[in-house]
Amino acid sequence: MTPQNESKAIFRIWRGDATQGAFQDYTTEISSGMVVLDAVHKIQAEQANDLAVRWNCKAGKCGSCSAEINGSPKLMCMTRLNTLPLDQPVTVEPMHTFPRIKDLVTDVSWNYRVKKEIKKFQPRKPDAADGTWRMQQSDVDRVQEFRKCIECFLCQDVCHVLRDHHMHDQFIGPRFLVYAAALEMNPIDSADRIAELRDSCGIGLCNITKCCTKVCPEEIKITDNAIIPLKERVVDRFYDPLTRLFKMFG
């Protein structure tokens, strides 16, 4: 007999691999407090032992369980069932931007290759006698926001440049513009990435729709605090008419 605080819901889960696949419906019991990942685990344990799903912390901090729930990129472990319309099937599918491996698991290795190509942190000489640096608290706070990223790649998944136009060879995506911003805006760092942001990173392809900001589970203001300031630096360096004039006659 089903307890009073339990009911049933249908989950429409994508099953397949890199070559083919389709949605399959599973009906399972749910109870108060459950998240989508709980339901997926229950289905995996009781009905589909071969269902592939990536997860780790179940606390919204590892970024492993990214998926598309009812068409929206979300973390399965942070999406409570009581926020979804359970009178109709809950659709769970893998992220669209990356190649599918099996069921809900995608190949996100492209992201790690991109990260390796960005100039690493290069600290300037210490400015204090004890071999350390001095920073304003506002500079610390600015960089710390970007360090909250858990690399769930939901922002990459929703970015239309990658999702719809598949320009992975020309654009690094919002996650790595955030990574670049964390370095460029660190007053201790001495490296210059402005030319790369314009050329190999493809920052000009972003038209700042803020879709990446909307899906960030850490609520990083990706567009306003990272991408737009980086765009401004590129414009100041390469497109500002006064700067170009000074270069001509300097």
BELRA-V456066 format. One record per residue. RES is the residue in three letters. D_FIRST is the distance of its C-alpha to the first C-alpha in Angstrom with 1 decimal. Layout:
BEGIN
res: [RES & RES]
d_first: [D_FIRST & D_FIRST]
END
This chain:
BEGIN
res: [MET & THR & PRO & GLN & ASN & GLU & SER & LYS & ALA & ILE & PHE & ARG & ILE & TRP & ARG & GLY & ASP & ALA & THR & GLN & GLY & ALA & PHE & GLN & ASP & TYR & THR & THR & GLU & ILE & SER & SER & GLY & MET & VAL & VAL & LEU & ASP & ALA & VAL & HIS & LYS & ILE & GLN & ALA & GLU & GLN & ALA & ASN & ASP & LEU & ALA & VAL & ARG & TRP & ASN & CYS & LYS & ALA & GLY & LYS & CYS & GLY & SER & CYS & SER & ALA & GLU & ILE & ASN & GLY & SER & PRO & LYS & LEU & MET & CYS & MET & THR & ARG & LEU & ASN & THR & LEU & PRO & LEU & ASP & GLN & PRO & VAL & THR & VAL & GLU & PRO & MET & HIS & THR & PHE & PRO & ARG & ILE & LYS & ASP & LEU & VAL & THR & ASP & VAL & SER & TRP & ASN & TYR & ARG & VAL & LYS & LYS & GLU & ILE & LYS & LYS & PHE & GLN & PRO & ARG & LYS & PRO & ASP & ALA & ALA & ASP & GLY & THR & TRP & ARG & MET & GLN & GLN & SER & ASP & VAL & ASP & ARG & VAL & GLN & GLU & PHE & ARG & LYS & CYS & ILE & GLU & CYS & PHE & LEU & CYS & GLN & ASP & VAL & CYS & HIS & VAL & LEU & ARG & ASP & HIS & HIS & MET & HIS & ASP & GLN & PHE & ILE & GLY & PRO & ARG & PHE & LEU & VAL & TYR & ALA & ALA & ALA & LEU & GLU & MET & ASN & PRO & ILE & ASP & SER & ALA & ASP & ARG & ILE & ALA & GLU & LEU & ARG & ASP & SER & CYS & GLY & ILE & GLY & LEU & CYS & ASN & ILE & THR & LYS & CYS & CYS & THR & LYS & VAL & CYS & PRO & GLU & GLU & ILE & LYS & ILE & THR & ASP & ASN & ALA & ILE & ILE & PRO & LEU & LYS & GLU & ARG & VAL & VAL & ASP & ARG & PHE & TYR & ASP & PRO & LEU & THR & ARG & LEU & PHE & LYS & MET & PHE & GLY]
d_first: [0.0 & 3.8 & 6.5 & 9.2 & 11.6 & 10.2 & 11.1 & 12.6 & 16.3 & 18.9 & 21.5 & 24.8 & 26.3 & 29.9 & 30.3 & 33.8 & 37.0 & 40.4 & 41.5 & 38.6 & 35.0 & 32.6 & 29.4 & 26.1 & 22.8 & 19.6 & 16.2 & 14.1 & 11.5 & 13.7 & 13.8 & 16.7 & 19.9 & 19.4 & 22.5 & 23.2 & 24.1 & 20.7 & 19.1 & 21.9 & 21.4 & 17.7 & 18.9 & 21.7 & 19.8 & 17.2 & 19.0 & 22.7 & 24.2 & 27.6 & 27.0 & 29.9 & 29.6 & 32.0 & 31.1 & 32.3 & 32.1 & 29.0 & 31.1 & 33.2 & 36.3 & 36.7 & 36.6 & 34.9 & 31.9 & 33.8 & 32.6 & 32.7 & 29.7 & 30.0 & 33.7 & 34.4 & 35.4 & 33.1 & 31.8 & 28.1 & 27.6 & 29.0 & 27.3 & 24.4 & 21.8 & 22.3 & 25.9 & 25.0 & 24.4 & 20.9 & 21.3 & 23.3 & 23.1 & 24.1 & 27.1 & 27.9 & 31.2 & 33.9 & 36.9 & 39.5 & 42.7 & 42.4 & 42.3 & 39.0 & 38.4 & 34.9 & 31.8 & 31.6 & 34.5 & 38.0 & 41.4 & 42.7 & 45.7 & 48.1 & 47.5 & 48.7 & 51.8 & 52.6 & 52.3 & 54.8 & 57.4 & 57.5 & 60.3 & 59.0 & 59.6 & 63.4 & 64.2 & 67.7 & 70.0 & 69.0 & 70.6 & 70.8 & 72.9 & 70.0 & 68.8 & 66.0 & 65.5 & 65.3 & 62.9 & 62.2 & 58.8 & 58.3 & 58.8 & 56.3 & 53.7 & 54.4 & 53.8 & 50.8 & 48.9 & 49.2 & 48.2 & 44.7 & 43.9 & 41.1 & 42.1 & 38.9 & 41.3 & 39.4 & 42.8 & 44.3 & 41.5 & 42.1 & 45.9 & 47.4 & 50.4 & 48.2 & 45.2 & 47.3 & 50.7 & 49.9 & 52.9 & 51.7 & 55.3 & 56.8 & 54.3 & 52.6 & 49.9 & 48.9 & 47.4 & 50.8 & 52.8 & 51.0 & 51.9 & 55.5 & 55.5 & 54.4 & 57.5 & 60.0 & 59.3 & 59.6 & 63.1 & 63.4 & 63.0 & 66.2 & 65.1 & 65.6 & 62.9 & 64.1 & 65.8 & 62.8 & 60.5 & 62.7 & 63.1 & 60.6 & 57.8 & 58.2 & 57.5 & 59.4 & 56.6 & 54.2 & 54.6 & 52.6 & 49.8 & 47.7 & 44.6 & 44.5 & 44.6 & 41.7 & 39.2 & 40.3 & 37.5 & 40.2 & 41.9 & 45.2 & 47.7 & 48.6 & 50.8 & 52.7 & 53.1 & 53.5 & 54.3 & 56.7 & 58.8 & 59.1 & 60.2 & 62.8 & 64.2 & 64.6 & 66.3 & 68.6 & 69.6 & 70.1 & 70.4 & 71.9 & 75.4 & 77.0 & 75.7 & 76.9 & 80.3 & 80.6 & 79.9 & 82.6 & 85.3 & 84.1]
END
